[in-house]
Amino acid sequence: MILDFPSTEKSRELAKKYGYDEFIMRRWLKFFGENAEKIAEAFERGLPKYIRVNTIKISEEELLNRLESRGFKLKKTEVPYCYEVVEEKYSIGATPEYLMGYYYIMDKSSCIPPLALNPKPNELVIDFCASPGGKTTFMAMLMRNEGLIIAIEPQKERLQALIDNVNRMGAMNVAIMNIDARSFPRYGIKADKILLDAPCTGEGIIFKDPTRKTDRGVRDIVFCSNLQKELIIAAFDCLKPGGILVYSTCSLTPEENEFVIEYLLSKRKARLLEIEYGEKALNLTKIDVSKARRLYPHIHRCAGFFVAKLIREE
């Protein structure tokens, strides 16, 4: 079921003012109240660019010294290893340090799922939707290049970006599989931890892609929500008892977030765990999912994001 609400003068006004499909704006007003316009304003202003240091290859201090000597100004964020790019003398993606894999350009919000999962050097970890590899290589770094990460990517056209980034970042404990992750349970492999950064409608990255203001509708939400439910069940079934699953999207829609977590909790013996970053999930479900977290552009100065951490209790 897709939530929808009557059109109002306010929803029509904001949709016209910011160039949105009114379907999105009337839903935002119901979900976020007065913050709906604040979210739209934050997307219009644009959000900071961030980098994540790759300590496999360089220390934070040395990287900062190198980039500052090139004329870049960086600011440490509340998220470990993540720095805001305050000033760019030229593109941050055109430095020798970037090409050598000393850092990865990724939104602050995208750093949260690997940190929440907290993979350890001796563990078997699966990245269910891995390309282009920002989170995969972050997990390899957190694991100190030990243990094993199975990075799954179903689309052949997205494989090369994943392979290139794994190589560039020096992630030596990653094995890449070109399969549909929904079929992975048939291999009988049980993981200590799994990251599922699921395909989504991308409402949270409108600042990067303004076409999403108008070209994502009910059909897209239904398609993504159904796919996400299939993926999260498959991922959960690949966990060892006591294993940890982190689910995330860059979407603002509850059908792709809170309702997907509610679906898992209704089908499997799982329990939500606390996450350090973000605001409480929306209170829209029959099962309490408030321990899941949302990141908002107007509060956290990053993409709109959802993260949930669960433990398998059987």
ZAVEX-425949 format. One record per residue (C-alpha): x, y, z. Coordinates in Angstrom, 2 decimals. Example, Ala and Ser with C-alpha at 12.3 -4.5 7.8 and 13.67 -1.06 7.14 Angstrom:
BEGIN
+---------+---------+---------+
!       u !       v !       w !
+---------+---------+---------+
!   12.30 !   -4.50 !    7.80 !
!   13.67 !   -1.06 !    7.14 !
+---------+---------+---------+
This chain:
BEGIN
+---------+---------+---------+
!       u !       v !       w !
+---------+---------+---------+
!    0.00 !    0.00 !    0.00 !
!    1.25 !    3.46 !   -0.96 !
!    0.28 !    6.28 !    1.37 !
!   -1.36 !    9.27 !   -0.27 !
!   -3.19 !   12.29 !    1.06 !
!   -5.56 !   14.97 !   -0.27 !
!   -4.12 !   17.90 !   -2.14 !
!   -3.97 !   21.13 !   -0.15 !
!   -3.31 !   24.75 !   -0.93 !
!    0.05 !   24.42 !    0.84 !
!    1.10 !   21.30 !   -1.08 !
!    0.20 !   22.93 !   -4.39 !
!    2.05 !   26.10 !   -3.41 !
!    5.25 !   24.28 !   -2.42 !
!    5.13 !   21.94 !   -5.41 !
!    4.95 !   24.93 !   -7.76 !
!    7.56 !   26.95 !   -5.83 !
!   10.21 !   24.19 !   -5.86 !
!    9.23 !   22.35 !   -9.07 !
!    8.00 !   19.07 !   -7.53 !
!    5.30 !   16.63 !   -8.45 !
!    2.58 !   17.56 !   -5.97 !
!    2.26 !   13.89 !   -4.96 !
!    5.72 !   14.14 !   -3.33 !
!    5.05 !   17.46 !   -1.62 !
!    1.70 !   16.52 !   -0.08 !
!    3.28 !   13.37 !    1.30 !
!    6.27 !   15.30 !    2.70 !
!    3.89 !   17.71 !    4.44 !
!    2.16 !   14.77 !    6.13 !
!    5.39 !   12.97 !    7.04 !
!    7.59 !   15.93 !    7.96 !
!    5.20 !   18.83 !    8.65 !
!    6.86 !   22.26 !    8.46 !
!   10.19 !   20.54 !    7.78 !
!    8.95 !   19.62 !    4.28 !
!    9.85 !   23.07 !    2.99 !
!   13.13 !   23.04 !    4.92 !
!   14.08 !   19.81 !    3.14 !
!   13.20 !   21.32 !   -0.24 !
!   15.18 !   24.47 !    0.58 !
!   18.22 !   22.43 !    1.60 !
!   18.12 !   20.54 !   -1.69 !
!   17.84 !   23.82 !   -3.61 !
!   20.83 !   25.37 !   -1.78 !
!   22.91 !   22.30 !   -2.37 !
!   24.75 !   20.23 !    0.20 !
!   28.42 !   19.97 !    1.10 !
!   30.80 !   17.58 !   -0.57 !
!   32.50 !   15.03 !    1.67 !
!   35.45 !   12.65 !    1.50 !
!   36.22 !    9.53 !    3.50 !
!   39.85 !    8.90 !    4.38 !
!   41.25 !    5.49 !    3.44 !
!   43.55 !    4.50 !    6.30 !
!   44.56 !    1.33 !    4.44 !
!   46.88 !    3.60 !    2.47 !
!   47.41 !    6.80 !    4.46 !
!   46.85 !    8.34 !    7.89 !
!   44.24 !   11.05 !    8.34 !
!   46.88 !   13.57 !    9.38 !
!   49.10 !   12.96 !    6.36 !
!   46.18 !   13.16 !    3.94 !
!   44.98 !   16.43 !    5.46 !
!   48.47 !   17.90 !    5.19 !
!   48.76 !   16.82 !    1.56 !
!   45.38 !   18.22 !    0.52 !
!   45.78 !   21.45 !    2.46 !
!   49.15 !   22.00 !    0.78 !
!   47.29 !   21.76 !   -2.55 !
!   44.88 !   24.50 !   -1.49 !
!   41.95 !   22.45 !   -0.22 !
!   40.23 !   23.32 !    3.04 !
!   38.72 !   20.40 !    4.95 !
!   36.63 !   20.23 !    8.10 !
!   36.26 !   17.19 !   10.34 !
!   32.66 !   16.01 !   10.79 !
!   30.98 !   14.18 !   13.64 !
!   31.34 !   10.99 !   11.58 !
!   34.69 !    9.16 !   11.90 !
!   37.01 !    9.34 !    8.86 !
!   34.62 !   11.76 !    7.11 !
!   35.62 !   15.33 !    6.21 !
!   33.64 !   18.15 !    4.64 !
!   35.29 !   19.81 !    1.66 !
!   34.99 !   23.49 !    2.60 !
!   37.09 !   24.90 !   -0.24 !
!   38.24 !   23.34 !   -3.51 !
!   41.09 !   24.93 !   -5.42 !
!   40.16 !   22.51 !   -8.19 !
!   38.09 !   19.31 !   -8.30 !
!   38.69 !   17.10 !   -5.28 !
!   38.40 !   14.13 !   -7.66 !
!   41.38 !   15.27 !   -9.73 !
!   44.23 !   14.98 !   -7.23 !
!   47.02 !   12.39 !   -7.29 !
!   45.88 !   11.37 !   -3.80 !
!   42.41 !   10.55 !   -5.11 !
!   43.81 !    8.50 !   -7.99 !
!   46.07 !    6.61 !   -5.57 !
!   43.08 !    5.68 !   -3.41 !
!   43.95 !    7.74 !   -0.37 !
!   40.32 !    8.84 !   -0.05 !
!   36.86 !    8.20 !   -1.47 !
!   34.36 !   10.91 !   -2.38 !
!   31.16 !    9.88 !   -0.60 !
!   28.33 !   11.62 !    1.16 !
!   28.47 !   11.80 !    4.95 !
!   25.23 !    9.82 !    5.15 !
!   26.78 !    6.94 !    3.20 !
!   29.48 !    6.56 !    5.85 !
!   26.90 !    5.66 !    8.51 !
!   25.89 !    2.12 !    7.39 !
!   29.44 !    0.64 !    7.48 !
!   30.08 !    2.31 !   10.84 !
!   26.77 !    0.98 !   12.20 !
!   27.62 !   -2.53 !   10.95 !
!   31.09 !   -2.28 !   12.55 !
!   32.69 !   -5.25 !   10.75 !
!   35.66 !   -6.90 !   12.47 !
!   38.88 !   -8.30 !   10.93 !
!   38.00 !  -11.96 !   11.53 !
!   34.45 !  -11.84 !   10.15 !
!   32.66 !  -12.93 !    7.00 !
!   30.73 !   -9.93 !    5.69 !
!   28.42 !   -9.67 !    2.68 !
!   27.65 !   -6.45 !    0.84 !
!   24.35 !   -7.27 !   -0.87 !
!   24.29 !   -4.33 !   -3.33 !
!   27.91 !   -3.30 !   -3.61 !
!   28.60 !   -1.11 !   -6.65 !
!   30.23 !    1.40 !   -6.93 !
!   32.08 !    0.28 !   -3.80 !
!   32.23 !    3.20 !   -1.38 !
!   30.72 !    1.22 !    1.48 !
!   32.48 !   -2.01 !    0.45 !
!   35.91 !   -0.40 !    0.59 !
!   35.05 !    1.40 !    3.84 !
!   34.22 !   -1.97 !    5.40 !
!   37.51 !   -3.40 !    4.09 !
!   39.28 !   -0.51 !    5.83 !
!   37.41 !   -1.08 !    9.10 !
!   38.38 !   -4.76 !    8.87 !
!   42.02 !   -3.79 !    8.33 !
!   41.95 !   -5.76 !    5.07 !
!   41.41 !   -9.02 !    6.97 !
!   38.50 !  -11.45 !    7.04 !
!   36.37 !  -11.66 !    3.89 !
!   33.85 !   -9.39 !    2.18 !
!   31.64 !  -10.89 !   -0.51 !
!   30.55 !   -7.94 !   -2.67 !
!   27.47 !   -8.74 !   -4.73 !
!   26.50 !   -6.73 !   -7.82 !
!   23.77 !   -7.99 !  -10.18 !
!   24.26 !   -5.54 !  -13.06 !
!   27.19 !   -6.27 !  -15.39 !
!   27.39 !   -2.63 !  -16.47 !
!   28.06 !   -1.62 !  -12.84 !
!   30.73 !   -4.24 !  -12.19 !
!   33.70 !   -2.31 !  -13.59 !
!   33.19 !    0.67 !  -11.28 !
!   33.16 !   -1.71 !   -8.31 !
!   36.28 !   -3.54 !   -9.49 !
!   38.10 !   -0.27 !  -10.18 !
!   37.30 !    1.19 !   -6.76 !
!   38.19 !   -2.00 !   -4.89 !
!   41.56 !   -1.98 !   -6.66 !
!   42.14 !    1.77 !   -6.28 !
!   41.40 !    1.70 !   -2.55 !
!   43.62 !   -1.34 !   -1.95 !
!   40.78 !   -3.49 !   -0.57 !
!   42.44 !   -6.92 !   -0.65 !
!   39.82 !   -8.90 !    1.28 !
!   36.98 !   -8.43 !   -1.23 !
!   35.55 !  -11.13 !   -3.52 !
!   33.10 !   -9.86 !   -6.15 !
!   30.09 !  -11.84 !   -7.37 !
!   27.94 !  -10.90 !  -10.36 !
!   24.60 !  -12.39 !   -9.25 !
!   21.16 !  -11.27 !   -8.09 !
!   21.53 !  -11.10 !   -4.30 !
!   18.03 !  -12.52 !   -3.88 !
!   19.43 !  -15.87 !   -5.05 !
!   22.39 !  -15.85 !   -2.64 !
!   20.71 !  -17.96 !    0.10 !
!   20.93 !  -21.02 !   -2.18 !
!   24.71 !  -21.11 !   -1.63 !
!   24.19 !  -21.88 !    2.04 !
!   26.81 !  -19.34 !    3.18 !
!   26.13 !  -17.83 !    6.60 !
!   27.64 !  -14.44 !    7.35 !
!   28.56 !  -12.69 !   10.57 !
!   27.34 !   -9.37 !    9.18 !
!   25.52 !   -8.14 !    6.09 !
!   25.10 !   -4.69 !    4.61 !
!   22.07 !   -4.08 !    2.41 !
!   22.17 !   -0.62 !    0.89 !
!   19.09 !   -1.26 !   -1.18 !
!   18.13 !    0.12 !   -4.62 !
!   15.56 !    2.87 !   -4.06 !
!   13.71 !    5.80 !   -5.63 !
!   16.40 !    8.20 !   -4.40 !
!   14.23 !   10.98 !   -2.97 !
!   17.10 !   11.76 !   -0.62 !
!   19.50 !   12.70 !   -3.43 !
!   17.32 !   15.22 !   -5.27 !
!   20.11 !   17.77 !   -4.75 !
!   22.28 !   15.64 !   -7.07 !
!   19.52 !   14.72 !   -9.52 !
!   16.66 !   17.26 !   -9.72 !
!   14.79 !   15.09 !  -12.26 !
!   13.71 !   13.01 !   -9.26 !
!   11.38 !   15.87 !   -8.28 !
!    8.94 !   14.76 !  -10.95 !
!    9.90 !   11.37 !  -12.42 !
!    9.44 !    9.09 !   -9.40 !
!    5.83 !    8.11 !   -8.76 !
!    3.66 !    5.41 !   -7.24 !
!    4.86 !    2.68 !   -9.63 !
!    8.49 !    3.36 !   -8.76 !
!    7.81 !    3.23 !   -5.03 !
!    5.85 !   -0.02 !   -5.39 !
!    8.61 !   -1.60 !   -7.49 !
!   11.40 !   -0.57 !   -5.12 !
!    9.48 !   -1.51 !   -1.99 !
!    8.73 !   -5.00 !   -3.29 !
!   12.35 !   -5.50 !   -4.35 !
!   13.60 !   -4.25 !   -0.98 !
!   11.37 !   -6.69 !    0.89 !
!   12.69 !   -9.59 !   -1.17 !
!   16.28 !   -8.45 !   -0.64 !
!   15.98 !   -7.93 !    3.12 !
!   14.47 !  -11.39 !    3.65 !
!   17.23 !  -12.96 !    1.52 !
!   19.90 !  -11.03 !    3.42 !
!   18.50 !  -11.92 !    6.83 !
!   18.33 !  -15.60 !    5.89 !
!   22.07 !  -15.52 !    5.11 !
!   23.00 !  -14.45 !    8.65 !
!   24.36 !  -16.70 !   11.36 !
!   22.32 !  -16.74 !   14.58 !
!   23.32 !  -13.56 !   16.39 !
!   24.44 !  -12.02 !   13.09 !
!   23.92 !   -8.35 !   12.30 !
!   22.14 !   -6.79 !    9.32 !
!   22.28 !   -3.10 !    8.44 !
!   19.65 !   -1.90 !    5.97 !
!   19.85 !    1.53 !    4.35 !
!   18.45 !    3.63 !    1.51 !
!   18.85 !    7.17 !    0.19 !
!   15.06 !    7.50 !    0.02 !
!   12.67 !    9.56 !    2.14 !
!    9.63 !    7.35 !    1.49 !
!    8.38 !    5.25 !    4.45 !
!    7.31 !    2.49 !    2.07 !
!   11.00 !    1.89 !    1.32 !
!   12.17 !    2.34 !    4.88 !
!   10.02 !    1.91 !    8.00 !
!    7.54 !   -0.40 !    6.26 !
!   10.35 !   -2.64 !    4.93 !
!   11.72 !   -3.02 !    8.46 !
!    8.22 !   -3.72 !    9.79 !
!    7.85 !   -6.39 !    7.08 !
!   11.07 !   -8.12 !    8.16 !
!   10.12 !   -7.98 !   11.84 !
!    6.75 !   -9.56 !   11.02 !
!    8.38 !  -12.41 !    9.06 !
!   11.57 !  -13.23 !   10.98 !
!   12.94 !  -13.32 !   14.54 !
!   14.83 !  -10.05 !   14.45 !
!   15.37 !   -7.21 !   16.88 !
!   16.30 !   -3.62 !   16.15 !
!   19.49 !   -2.23 !   17.70 !
!   20.47 !    1.35 !   18.49 !
!   22.29 !    3.53 !   15.95 !
!   24.42 !    6.43 !   17.10 !
!   23.59 !    8.91 !   14.33 !
!   20.41 !   10.53 !   13.03 !
!   16.81 !   11.17 !   14.12 !
!   14.20 !    8.60 !   15.09 !
!   12.33 !    6.79 !   12.34 !
!    8.81 !    7.92 !   11.47 !
!    6.01 !    6.64 !   13.72 !
!    3.82 !    5.10 !   11.01 !
!    4.04 !    1.35 !   11.60 !
!    2.15 !   -1.09 !   13.81 !
!    5.46 !   -2.57 !   15.00 !
!    7.81 !   -0.13 !   16.76 !
!   10.75 !    0.72 !   14.50 !
!   11.84 !    3.88 !   16.31 !
!   15.40 !    2.60 !   16.81 !
!   15.94 !    2.96 !   13.07 !
!   17.34 !    6.33 !   12.08 !
!   16.83 !    9.02 !    9.46 !
!   19.26 !   11.67 !    8.29 !
!   17.83 !   14.89 !    6.89 !
!   19.48 !   17.46 !    4.61 !
!   18.27 !   20.46 !    6.63 !
!   19.52 !   18.99 !    9.93 !
!   22.57 !   16.89 !    9.09 !
!   23.70 !   18.69 !    5.90 !
!   23.81 !   15.48 !    3.87 !
!   21.60 !   13.34 !    1.64 !
!   18.25 !   12.21 !    2.97 !
!   18.98 !    8.74 !    4.35 !
!   17.54 !    5.85 !    6.35 !
!   19.52 !    3.30 !    8.37 !
!   18.34 !    0.33 !   10.47 !
!   20.44 !   -2.19 !   12.39 !
!   19.01 !   -5.60 !   13.28 !
!   20.19 !   -8.76 !   15.00 !
!   19.08 !  -12.29 !   14.13 !
!   17.68 !  -13.79 !   17.31 !
!   17.40 !  -17.47 !   16.38 !
+---------+---------+---------+
